[in-house]
């Protein structure tokens, strides 16, 4: 795992320092859009911020675990054994209470392309699921 400090470039690819970009959301600010949430979640994976990943996952997500210890352990293993190299946003479909972000994440173990569905609950964007493309 690559060490990310507050003065490092943000892993989301914004070319802004981490402390002025995704770290704001990791410390508690609400993402203003699903796109911002998606980028901040990618950065959370890159910085091994497991609590943020769990906190921003909708309870109806197939990635949601009732067993928090197992979920945290699985996420930690994935984050610690992966290097998150680059994020490319391919498409963003904004909506009032539902949005979709298609992205390509480049990791040391290869690339993954995903279309994610986000839902807004109580004025908070949450990751809900992967949409089959």
N, C-alpha and C positions, 0 to 999 in steps of 0.2 A: 504494500500500500504506500502510495506517495504521501509524504507529509505536506499538509496544506496549512500554512500560517495565515494570520489575518492580512498580511501584506502581500501574500501570493496572489497571482491572478486567479479569479474565480474559476472553478472547474467547469461551470456551465458554459464557458466560452464567451462571456460578455466583454472580456478585455478590461474589466473593472476589478479592483482589488476585492478579494473575498469579503473583507470586513464591511465593504460598502455595497455588497451585492447579496449573495445568498445567505451569508452569516446573519444578516438582519432577520431573516425568516427563521433560521435555525434557533435564534434567540427569542422568538415569540411573536414577531410581527406577522399579521395575516397577509397571505399572498392575494394581490388584487385581481388576479386572473388565474385561470387554469394553466396558462403557459408559464407564468411566473412560478406556480407551484411545481409544475413538471421540472423546470430547470433547477429549482431549489431541492427537489427530491434527488435529481441526478447528483447534485453537489453533496447531498447528504450521504449517498452511497460512496462517493469519492472520498469523503472525509470520515467515513465510518460513524456517522451520526445516526445510530440505530433508533434512538428515541424519536427523532423527527420522522423517520420513515414510518414507524408504527403510528405515531400521532396523526399523520396525514393520510392514513389508509382507511377507507370507508369500511364499516363493520360488515357490509354485504359483499365486500370484495372476496373473490376466491383466494386471494393472497393473505387474507386476515386469519390469524390463528387465535383460537380461544386460549390455547396454552402459550402464554406470553414468554415463558422461559425458553421453550422450544423455538418459538418464532425469533426471539432475540438471538439465540444461539445460531440458528440457520443464517440469519442476516449477517451476523458478525463473521461467520466463516466465509460467506460469499464476499463480503467487503474486504476482508483481510487477505484473501487469496486472489484478488482481482485488482488490476490497475485500470482506472477509468481515464482514458486518454483523450477522448473528444466527444462532443455532443453536437449533432446537426439536427436542426428542426426542419422537417420536410413539409409539414402542413399543420396549420392551426385553424380549427373551426370553432369560433367563439359562440357562446350562447348565454342566456341569462342564468339558467340553473344547470346547464349541461354543456360540456365542451369536449373537444377531441384534439389530441396532439399526436401527430405522427412524427417519429424521430428515429435517428440512427445513432446508436451509442457504440463507440469504438472502445473496446477493452483489449487488454493484452492477449486475451484468449480468442479474439475475433470480434466481428460486428454483429449487432442485433438491431433489427428494424421492428418497431412496435407502434401500433396505434392504440393510444390509451384513452379511456373514457374517464372524465372527471365530473363530479356532481357537486353542487353547492348546497350545503346544509347549514342552516343557522348562520348565514353570511360567511361561511368558511368553505373554501374549495378543498375537496378530498379526492384522492385517487380511488377509482372504483374498479376498473377492470381493463383487460386487454381486449381489443376488438379484433376479430379475425379479419385479415386483409387478403 
